[in-house]
Amino acid sequence: MSDEKIYDVPADWKAKAYVDAAKYEEMYARSIKDPNGFWGEQASRIDWIKKPTKVKNTTYDPHNVSIKWFEDGTLNACYNCVDRHLPKRAGQTALIWEGDDPKDDKTITYKQLHEQVQVFANVLKARGVKKGDRVTIYMPMIAEAVVSILACARIGAVHSVIFGGFSPDSIAGRLEDCKSTVIVTADEGLRGGRKVPLKANVDAACDKVGGVNTVIVVRRTGTAVNMEPGRDFYYDDLALTVPAECPCEEMSAEDPLFILYTSGSTGKPKGVLHTTGGYLLYASMTHQYVFDYHDGDVYWCTADVGWVTGHSYIIYGPLSNGAISLVFEGVPNYPTTSRFWEVCDKHKVNIIYTAPTAIRALMQGGEGPVKKTSRQSLRLLGSVGEPINPEAWEWYYHVVGDDRCPIVDTWWQTETGGILITPLPGATRLKPGSATRPFFGVVPEIVDAEGKVLEGATSGNLCIADSWPGQMRTVYGDHQRFIDTYFKTYPGKYFTGDGCRRDADGYYWITGRVDDVINVSGHRMGTAEVESALVAHAKVSEAAVVGYPHDIKGQGIYAYVTLMAGEKPSEELRKELVQWVRKEIGPFAAPDLIQFSPGLPKTRSGKIMRRILRKIAEDEFGNLGDTTTLADPAVVDDLINNRQNKK
Ligand code: WTA
C-alpha cells in the first residue's frame, strides 16, 4: 500500500505534546509488560480516600469472568470531578453551555458547579435516594444534566441516563430493568428549534411500568406540563428546601458508578455496568493523552450525554482533569450549517470531538458555510462513533482544520468505557480512515472465525486479549449474559463485535460490526429491536432488518416486511410503519427503506438467512453465495425484483 496517504506529526505537536513517538512506544511496552506497575502508578492521577494496594485482578475465563481494578481503594467520582479542583480553579470555567438558540449561553465555574451539584444531591437525598439506588436521567443537553449526573455520583447513587430521543416504551423497559424509582427530566427539550416533550414521554413511560415514586422536573422551556401530585416536583421548588452542603459518599473502587443501556445483536438492550475507580482513571487518562489536554484549553465534545461518549468525554474525563468542557444543546445545522464553526469561534474552542455522520452531513453543504468562519482557535479534531471514510477525513482535515490540526479517530464502545484504539496527536502518523494504534494497556487481537489469532497484516474479528481499567464489569442483573455476549465466542478473549484489518505498519482499520448490530448516524441499534417493533404492528406478520451503506448516516435501516394474510402493501402503510417504529423506539430508529415481501429467505429449519438480505439491501445480489440450503429459493428472485431504490 505504497500510495497510501500518511500525515506526519507536525513539528510543534512533537515538541509540545505529552507523548511523542518514542515515549508512546516506551509507555506502551511497559503497560503491556507490567500492567500492575503501569496502572499502579497511573492510579495517582486521581484522588483516593483510601489508596488502593491492589491493582489488577481480572480473568476472562469463560466459566468465571471477573474484572476488578484497584479493588481495595475508595474514592468519590464527583469529588474528583469537582471538589478537588477548588483550591486551584474555583473561579475557572468548568462548563460552557451553548443553547440551541445562538443567543443562549452561560458559563459555570468549578465553584458554581460545586454549589449546584451539592444542592442537586441534597434534593435527591430528600426524595429518599441512597447509595446504590438507581436514578434514571432523561434530560436535554442543559447544565442540569451534568449536575444531576454528578449529584448521583456524589451520593453513590447509580445513574442510568437515557438519551432524550428514546420513546416512552424504551424508557419503560429501562426503568423496569434497573428498578429505578426516581427520574430526573425536564419539561421539554429544545433541539434545532423544535420542542421535545420529555416530561410527557416520562408520564407515558410511568403509565406502562409501576414503581416510580418521584419525577424531578427541571424547567427548560417553562411550558406547563402535567404534574402528578405527590410524584412530580419542579426542581427549583425542591432546591429551595434543602441545605447547601452535601458531603461526598466514600465509594469502593468497584462500586457501580452508572448503567448505560446499549443494543446488542439479540434481545433487549443490555445494562452496561461501569464501576468507579478504574472507569474514572481510564476516562481521565485517555482524555488527557488522546486530546493532549492542557490547562485552559477549551474542549468541545458534541455528543449527547445520553450516550457513552457524553459520559466519558463531556463529563468524567474532562472534569476529572479540571478541563473547560463545552455542552451544546443544539444540532449542527441550526440555525444554519455554519453553527458548529460559529460555536468554535464564539467560545474559542481548541479541541472539537464529533462524529463522522455530522461531518458527512456538513460536507454536503460544501466549503462555504465552513470557510466563512475563522476556526483559528482549533488545534485538534476528533472523530468517534463509526468508521470515518477517507473522503470525510480529508474534508475534516483540509476544510475544517485548514491542514493545521491533527485528527484523532478514536475507536471504542459503550462497553470499553473509554478510547481503546486511537492516534496520540504528538506521537502517531495519521492515515485517513484508520484508528491507528492501541492506547496504553490495550492488546488488540485479530482472530479468524475459528478464533485462531492472526499475525501481521491481516483482517478478521477484533478481540482484546486482556482487561483495561475502563472495561465494563457486568450486564446489570445478568452476569451470565455478560459472559455469553463477550467472552464465549472466542474463549479467553473479549470480543468486540467489530471487524478489523491490520496493515503492515500495525495500524488498525475498523470495518464495522460483524454481528446484527447496525450503526445509524453513530446511534447503535440491534436489528432485532427494530424487528420486534415492526412485528408489534397489527398488520405485520414478520420482519427482518439489515443495514445498508448510506452516504450520510453511515448505515441506513432496510426493513423487509411480510404482512398478515389479507393485508395489502401500500405507500400509506409504509409511512404508517415508519411512524410506528419512531413511536416504539425513537425517531432515530425509523427505517429508511421498507420492502414488502411475501416471503423471507429461510433455511429448512426456519432460520432467516440475513446474509442474503444484507446482500440484496447492498445491491450486491449478483453475489449471493450459497442459496441451496433455502427452503424456497424462489423467494430470492422476488426479493431482488422488488428491492428498494436508494436513489
Ligand atoms: C463503532 C461509541 C470505527 C464500532 C463510542 C463500535 C467505530 C461501536 C469508531 C460502538 C471508530 C465507534 N471507527 N468504528 N472510531 N468508534 N465505532 O457503544 O462499531 O455507541 O463497536 O460507542 O461503534 O458504539 P457505542
Residues whose N, C-alpha, C, O or C-beta is under 5 A from the ligand:
A	BS01	WTA	S383 V384 G385 E386 P387 I388 D409 T410 W411 W412 Q413 T414 A435 T496 D498 I510 G512 R513 G522 R524
